[in-house]
Every structure is written in C-alpha cells, then in structure tokens.
Amino acid sequence: MPVSLSYFPPKTDVMIINSKNTPLRWILLFSLSYCLFWVLHHYRLPAALLLGPMLAAIVLSSFDMTVNISKPLFSLAMGFVGAMIAGLLPVTIVTQVSEHWLVFFSGALFTIIVAAVLGWLLSRSEMFPGNTAIWGTSPGAAMVMTLMSESFGGDIRLVALMQYLRVACCTLSVTLVGHYLGGAAAHSSSPQLNLFKISSTPDFLKTTGFVVVCYVIVRVLNKPSISFILPMVVGIILKMLGLTDIVLPGFILAIAYTIIGWNIGLRFTRAILSHAAKLFPLLLLSIAMLLAINAAFGLVIAKWANIDYLTAFLATSPGGADSVSIIAASTPVDVGFVVTMQVIRFFMVIILSPMLAKWLSRARKLKTGTL
C-alpha cells in the first residue's frame, strides 16, 4: 500500500514550531554551522561553507528546531552564486559547447533516463502514491520538479523529500570524492577564503548591480527557478562583451553558501522524516544506485571528452546544479565543463520530465491493468 502523507502538517516553505523560541534556534543554527564548517574546513573538504550549514540545519530540523529562511533572501543568494559561476567560466564557453555538444547532451540525457527508470521501478513497489516516485527521482531542478509534481498528480511533500534527500546525498558524495581525488589543491583553490578582498571596486559594483537587477526580474516574473540561471547567463554575456569582470568578495559568497545550505537542510523536518521512515531504505538504495551508475558513466565521459575523471564525475553528478557548481568552484576541475553539463541537464529535466512522468505512469498502469 502507498505510504499516506495526508496527515502532514500544513505545507509551508519551512515550518516554524513554537516560534517564540526562534532567537535561540538562530543562535544554535549559527553556532552549529560554524563548528561544522570549521571541522570540515580543517579536514580540507571542499565547499565547507555549504556543507557545514546544510548538516547543521538537518540536525536541528530533525529535532523540530526549524527557522524561517525567506524566499527573497534565498533567491538573492542563488543570484550571487550564479554570478560567481559566471566569473569562473571561460569566455570560450560557447566554443567548448560547440566542440563537445554530443558529450554534453549525451551525458545529461543518460542521467535523466537512468533516473526515470529508477523512478518507474520505485513506483512499481506500490509504496508511493501515483507518479510521485517518478517526479521524486528527476535528477535536477529540485525546486521546479517539486512544484510541478503537484499539477501532475504527485505528492508534493514526498517529492520534496526525495528531491532534497538526493541533493543532500549527492552534495556529500561529491564533496568526499572531490576531497580524496582533488587533494590539497581543492583546499587551496577555494574562492571564499579571502573574505574581504575586492580586486576592483567598479567591477564589484557592476556585479552587484546586475545581480540585483536579475533578482528584481525574478521577483516580478515570479519565477524562482531562474534565480540561479538568469544571473549566470547575464554575467557570462557581460563578461564576453568585455563590459565587466565578475568580482565578488568572499564574505558575500560565504553568506550565500550558508543560506543555500540552510535551505536544503531545513527541508528535513521530523514530521516528514518520521512519516516517510519506511521509505528511507528504498530511497537511499535508489540514490546510491543512481550515484554508482553515474560514477561509472563518468569514466566513459572522461575518456570520450579527454578530461580528468573528477571533472567528469562532478559533471555527471545528479545533484543540484547550484550545489555541484559551488563544490566545483572549490575543487581543481574544469568548472566550465561541469557547469555546462549541469545547466544543460537542468533545462532538459524541465522539458522532458513532464513527458517522461506521463509516459511512465501510463506504462505502469497498463502493466498493472489499472488504466
């Protein structure tokens, strides 16, 4: 029988339970985030400023000690990370895409197909209502897939759990692989260590300006899914036209990484975790299988595109484009290659997932004779 989530608490972005204790919770969240960041940074793990806050938020959220991260603040944080990635991408990115377009599209399509097959297999277990499993295993665009799933008959809360559990697991795995394969270079290349260094004040003001403009556009259009993509695309265009260099001091990136990490971790409330406990072994197994298959396919991509394996591994990782990009930025890899494949898959997931979900759901009904 499908697991019923009908008795979940009311749907909100992040639940606040006993809000009069919120100041104490903020203090605990800041303190635990800093402690975990320091430990991870000490052991030279890449993107410690993302991973530490994410783990701290998961711990507190699992004890129902959640806080509220406002949508505008999260959207602005995503915008600054998108601009940061634009600064890391070479101006020859268009040439790189034209040279390796078959690699990029094949790699993205492979991950989408594998995830869809796993989702279909999970749906056949009869433990997930409707086509929830198919939406929950979509490899990317977690926020978009979560919002779209409800319109197509999925359980939005269970889809959210599956999506962000995958993002969290992928973030952890990519961080560990980046640490062990990247070695000391991963630590030394981390861009957020020079917290207050501004190489060019005019370029910093221009960068901040176009990020804020993109943020306003996102708010006016009410399209939070492009909070990360739009500033990145605008930044690349401005840089290619020679209008500005992307300059962001480390403290802005540190704040943005922290907010994004909290946003991921705070999804794992006790209510969701306890009510979906029966599904956890199955979910973790499916995520492990997806990671293993993509790790193996990374070997193919590495040889095909003549790149190092760490770059191929990050490029094919089924985590979120934003979190993988942050880790790539603090790891000795070809950031342009990683981000390009992640972004291509992001758009392909948005385009193909509704069609795949509909087709696989129909195939499942025909198989079980419930159509």
C-alpha positions as CSV (number, residue, x, y, z in Angstrom):
1,M,0.0,0.0,0.0
2,P,1.2,3.5,-0.7
3,V,2.5,5.4,2.3
4,S,-0.1,8.1,3.2
5,L,1.2,11.6,3.9
6,S,-2.2,13.1,4.2
7,Y,-1.7,13.9,7.9
8,F,1.4,16.0,7.4
9,P,1.4,19.5,9.0
10,P,0.2,22.3,6.7
11,K,2.5,22.9,3.8
12,T,4.9,25.9,4.2
13,D,8.3,26.7,2.9
14,V,9.9,25.9,6.2
15,M,7.7,25.1,9.3
16,I,8.2,27.2,12.5
17,I,7.2,25.2,15.6
18,N,6.9,27.2,18.8
19,S,8.1,30.4,17.1
20,K,8.8,32.2,20.4
21,N,12.0,30.1,20.7
22,T,13.2,31.3,17.2
23,P,16.0,33.6,18.5
24,L,17.5,30.6,20.4
25,R,17.2,28.5,17.4
26,W,19.0,31.0,15.3
27,I,21.8,31.1,17.8
28,L,22.0,27.3,17.8
29,L,21.9,27.2,14.0
30,F,24.7,29.8,13.6
31,S,26.8,28.1,16.3
32,L,26.5,24.5,15.0
33,S,27.0,25.7,11.4
34,Y,30.2,27.5,12.3
35,C,31.5,24.5,14.3
36,L,30.8,22.0,11.5
37,F,32.3,24.4,8.9
38,W,35.5,24.7,11.0
39,V,35.8,20.9,11.3
40,L,35.1,20.4,7.5
41,H,37.5,23.2,6.6
42,H,40.1,21.8,8.9
43,Y,40.0,18.5,7.1
44,R,40.2,20.3,3.8
45,L,36.8,19.3,2.4
46,P,35.7,21.5,-0.5
47,A,32.6,23.8,-0.1
48,A,32.7,23.5,3.7
49,L,30.7,26.7,3.8
50,L,27.9,24.9,2.0
51,L,28.2,21.5,3.7
52,G,28.6,22.7,7.3
53,P,25.4,24.8,7.4
54,M,23.5,22.1,5.5
55,L,24.4,19.4,8.1
56,A,23.7,21.8,10.9
57,A,20.2,22.6,9.5
58,I,19.5,18.9,9.1
59,V,20.4,18.2,12.7
60,L,18.3,21.0,14.1
61,S,15.4,20.4,11.7
62,S,15.2,16.7,12.7
63,F,14.5,17.9,16.2
64,D,11.8,20.2,15.0
65,M,14.0,23.2,15.7
66,T,13.5,24.9,12.3
67,V,13.7,28.6,11.4
68,N,12.3,30.6,8.5
69,I,14.6,31.4,5.5
70,S,12.7,34.0,3.5
71,K,12.2,33.3,-0.2
72,P,13.7,36.7,-1.3
73,L,16.9,36.1,0.7
74,F,17.3,32.6,-0.8
75,S,16.7,34.0,-4.3
76,L,19.3,36.7,-3.8
77,A,21.8,34.1,-2.5
78,M,21.2,32.0,-5.6
79,G,21.8,35.0,-7.8
80,F,25.2,35.8,-6.3
81,V,26.2,32.1,-6.7
82,G,25.1,32.2,-10.3
83,A,27.2,35.4,-10.8
84,M,30.2,33.7,-9.1
85,I,29.9,30.7,-11.5
86,A,29.8,33.1,-14.5
87,G,33.1,34.6,-13.3
88,L,34.7,31.2,-13.2
89,L,33.5,30.2,-16.7
90,P,35.9,31.0,-19.6
91,V,34.8,33.3,-22.3
92,T,35.4,30.4,-24.7
93,I,32.5,28.5,-23.2
94,V,30.4,28.8,-26.4
95,T,33.3,27.2,-28.3
96,Q,33.6,24.5,-25.7
97,V,29.9,23.6,-26.1
98,S,30.1,23.5,-29.9
99,E,33.1,21.2,-29.7
100,H,31.6,18.8,-27.1
101,W,27.9,19.2,-27.7
102,L,27.4,15.5,-28.2
103,V,29.2,14.7,-24.9
104,F,27.1,17.3,-23.0
105,F,23.7,16.2,-24.3
106,S,24.5,12.5,-24.1
107,G,25.7,12.8,-20.6
108,A,22.7,14.8,-19.5
109,L,20.3,12.5,-21.3
110,F,21.9,9.4,-19.8
111,T,21.4,10.6,-16.3
112,I,17.8,11.6,-17.0
113,I,16.9,8.2,-18.5
114,V,18.6,6.3,-15.6
115,A,16.8,8.4,-13.0
116,A,13.4,7.9,-14.9
117,V,13.9,4.1,-15.0
118,L,14.7,4.1,-11.2
119,G,11.6,6.2,-10.6
120,W,9.5,3.8,-12.6
121,L,10.8,0.8,-10.7
122,L,10.1,2.6,-7.4
123,S,6.6,3.3,-8.5
124,R,6.0,-0.4,-9.1
125,S,6.7,-1.1,-5.5
126,E,3.3,0.3,-4.7
127,M,4.8,2.3,-1.8
128,F,4.5,5.7,-3.5
129,P,1.2,7.3,-4.4
130,G,0.5,8.0,-8.1
131,N,3.6,9.0,-10.1
132,T,5.3,10.6,-7.1
133,A,8.4,8.3,-7.4
134,I,8.9,9.3,-11.0
135,W,8.9,13.0,-10.1
136,G,11.0,12.4,-7.0
137,T,13.8,10.8,-8.9
138,S,14.2,13.5,-11.5
139,P,17.9,14.3,-11.5
140,G,18.0,18.1,-11.1
141,A,15.8,21.2,-10.8
142,A,14.7,20.1,-7.4
143,M,12.6,23.2,-6.7
144,V,10.9,23.1,-10.1
145,M,10.2,19.4,-10.0
146,T,8.7,19.7,-6.6
147,L,6.3,22.5,-7.6
148,M,5.4,20.9,-11.0
149,S,4.7,17.4,-9.5
150,E,1.5,18.5,-7.7
151,S,-0.1,19.5,-11.0
152,F,0.7,16.1,-12.4
153,G,-0.7,14.0,-9.6
154,G,2.4,13.6,-7.4
155,D,2.5,14.1,-3.6
156,I,4.4,17.4,-3.4
157,R,5.7,16.8,0.2
158,L,7.1,13.3,-0.6
159,V,8.5,14.6,-3.9
160,A,10.3,17.4,-1.9
161,L,11.7,14.8,0.5
162,M,13.0,12.6,-2.3
163,Q,14.5,15.6,-4.3
164,Y,16.3,17.2,-1.3
165,L,17.4,13.9,0.1
166,R,19.1,13.2,-3.3
167,V,20.6,16.7,-3.3
168,A,22.0,16.2,0.2
169,C,23.4,12.8,-0.6
170,C,24.9,14.0,-3.8
171,T,26.4,17.0,-2.1
172,L,28.1,14.8,0.5
173,S,29.3,12.3,-2.1
174,V,30.7,14.9,-4.4
175,T,32.4,16.7,-1.5
176,L,34.1,13.5,-0.4
177,V,35.2,12.5,-3.9
178,G,36.4,16.0,-4.5
179,H,38.4,15.8,-1.3
180,Y,40.1,12.5,-2.0
181,L,40.7,12.9,-5.7
182,G,41.4,16.6,-5.6
183,G,43.8,16.5,-2.7
184,A,45.3,19.7,-1.2
185,A,44.6,21.6,-4.4
186,A,40.9,21.6,-3.6
187,H,41.5,23.4,-0.4
188,S,43.9,26.0,-1.8
189,S,41.6,26.8,-4.7
190,S,38.6,27.7,-2.5
191,P,37.4,31.2,-3.6
192,Q,35.7,32.1,-0.3
193,L,38.9,32.2,1.9
194,N,39.8,35.9,1.0
195,L,36.7,37.2,2.8
196,F,37.1,41.0,2.4
197,K,39.4,41.2,-0.7
198,I,37.9,43.3,-3.6
199,S,40.2,43.3,-6.6
200,S,38.2,46.1,-8.4
201,T,35.6,48.2,-6.8
202,P,33.9,49.4,-10.0
203,D,33.5,45.8,-11.2
204,F,32.2,44.8,-7.8
205,L,29.5,47.5,-8.0
206,K,28.6,46.4,-11.6
207,T,28.4,42.7,-10.5
208,T,26.2,43.6,-7.5
209,G,24.1,45.8,-9.8
210,F,23.3,43.2,-12.4
211,V,22.6,40.5,-9.7
212,V,20.1,42.9,-8.0
213,V,18.5,43.6,-11.4
214,C,18.2,39.9,-12.1
215,Y,16.7,39.4,-8.6
216,V,14.1,42.1,-9.3
217,I,13.2,40.4,-12.7
218,V,12.9,37.0,-10.9
219,R,10.5,38.6,-8.4
220,V,8.4,40.4,-11.0
221,L,8.1,37.3,-13.1
222,N,7.6,35.1,-10.0
223,K,10.0,32.5,-11.5
224,P,12.2,31.4,-8.6
225,S,13.5,28.5,-10.7
226,I,15.7,31.0,-12.7
227,S,17.2,32.7,-9.6
228,F,20.4,30.8,-10.3
229,I,20.4,30.6,-14.1
230,L,19.5,34.2,-15.0
231,P,22.4,36.0,-13.2
232,M,24.8,33.3,-14.5
233,V,23.7,33.8,-18.1
234,V,23.7,37.6,-17.8
235,G,27.2,37.5,-16.1
236,I,28.6,35.4,-18.9
237,I,27.2,37.7,-21.6
238,L,28.6,40.8,-19.8
239,K,31.9,39.2,-19.4
240,M,32.1,38.0,-23.1
241,L,31.2,41.6,-24.2
242,G,34.0,43.0,-22.1
243,L,31.6,45.1,-20.1
244,T,32.7,43.9,-16.7
245,D,34.7,41.3,-14.8
246,I,32.8,39.3,-12.1
247,V,34.1,40.5,-8.8
248,L,32.6,39.3,-5.5
249,P,34.3,39.4,-2.1
250,G,34.4,36.2,-0.2
251,F,32.1,37.3,2.6
252,I,29.2,37.6,0.1
253,L,29.8,34.1,-1.2
254,A,30.1,32.8,2.4
255,I,26.7,34.3,3.3
256,A,25.2,32.9,0.0
257,Y,26.6,29.4,0.5
258,T,25.3,29.4,4.1
259,I,21.8,30.4,3.1
260,I,21.7,27.8,0.4
261,G,23.0,25.1,2.8
262,W,20.4,26.0,5.4
263,N,17.6,26.0,2.8
264,I,18.5,22.4,1.8
265,G,18.9,21.1,5.4
266,L,15.7,22.7,6.8
267,R,13.6,20.6,4.5
268,F,14.2,17.5,6.6
269,T,11.7,18.2,9.4
270,R,10.9,15.5,11.9
271,A,7.3,15.1,10.7
272,I,8.5,14.4,7.1
273,L,11.3,12.1,8.3
274,S,9.2,10.1,10.7
275,H,6.2,9.6,8.4
276,A,8.4,8.6,5.5
277,A,10.7,6.4,7.6
278,K,9.5,3.2,5.9
279,L,10.6,4.5,2.6
280,F,14.1,5.6,3.6
281,P,16.0,2.3,2.9
282,L,14.4,2.2,-0.6
283,L,15.1,5.9,-1.2
284,L,18.8,5.6,-0.1
285,L,19.2,2.5,-2.2
286,S,17.9,4.2,-5.3
287,I,20.1,7.3,-4.7
288,A,23.1,5.0,-4.2
289,M,22.3,3.2,-7.4
290,L,22.0,6.5,-9.4
291,L,25.3,7.7,-8.0
292,A,27.1,4.5,-8.8
293,I,25.8,4.3,-12.3
294,N,26.7,8.0,-13.0
295,A,30.1,7.4,-11.4
296,A,30.7,4.6,-13.8
297,F,29.4,6.6,-16.7
298,G,31.9,9.4,-15.7
299,L,34.7,7.1,-16.8
300,V,33.1,7.0,-20.3
301,I,32.7,10.8,-20.3
302,A,36.3,11.3,-19.1
303,K,37.7,9.2,-21.9
304,W,35.3,10.5,-24.5
305,A,35.9,14.2,-23.8
306,N,39.6,13.6,-22.8
307,I,39.2,15.2,-19.4
308,D,40.1,14.2,-15.9
309,Y,37.8,11.8,-14.0
310,L,37.0,14.3,-11.2
311,T,35.6,16.8,-13.8
312,A,33.6,14.1,-15.4
313,F,32.3,12.8,-12.0
314,L,31.1,16.3,-11.0
315,A,29.6,16.9,-14.4
316,T,27.5,13.8,-14.3
317,S,26.6,14.1,-10.7
318,P,22.7,14.0,-10.3
319,G,22.8,16.7,-7.6
320,G,21.6,20.2,-7.9
321,A,23.3,22.5,-10.5
322,D,23.9,25.1,-7.8
323,S,25.4,22.9,-5.1
324,V,27.6,21.0,-7.6
325,S,28.8,24.3,-9.1
326,I,29.7,25.5,-5.6
327,I,31.8,22.4,-5.0
328,A,33.3,22.6,-8.4
329,A,34.4,26.1,-7.7
330,S,36.5,24.9,-4.8
331,T,37.9,21.8,-6.5
332,P,40.7,21.6,-9.1
333,V,38.4,20.7,-12.0
334,D,37.3,22.2,-15.4
335,V,34.5,24.3,-13.9
336,G,33.2,25.3,-17.3
337,F,32.7,21.7,-18.4
338,V,31.0,20.8,-15.1
339,V,28.6,23.8,-15.0
340,T,27.8,23.5,-18.7
341,M,26.6,19.8,-18.4
342,Q,24.8,20.6,-15.2
343,V,22.9,23.5,-16.8
344,I,22.1,21.6,-19.9
345,R,20.6,18.8,-17.8
346,F,18.7,21.4,-15.7
347,F,16.8,22.6,-18.8
348,M,16.4,19.1,-20.3
349,V,14.9,17.9,-17.0
350,I,12.4,20.7,-17.0
351,I,11.4,19.9,-20.6
352,L,11.5,16.1,-20.5
353,S,10.3,15.3,-17.0
354,P,6.5,16.0,-17.6
355,M,6.6,13.9,-20.7
356,L,8.5,11.1,-19.1
357,A,6.3,11.1,-16.0
358,K,3.2,10.9,-18.1
359,W,4.5,8.2,-20.3
360,L,6.0,6.0,-17.5
361,S,2.8,6.5,-15.4
362,R,0.7,5.2,-18.4
363,A,3.1,2.3,-18.9
364,R,2.8,1.4,-15.2
365,K,-1.0,1.5,-15.3
366,L,-1.0,-0.7,-18.5
367,K,1.3,-3.1,-16.8
368,T,-0.8,-3.4,-13.6
369,G,-4.1,-3.3,-15.6
370,T,-5.4,-0.2,-13.7
371,L,-5.8,2.0,-16.8
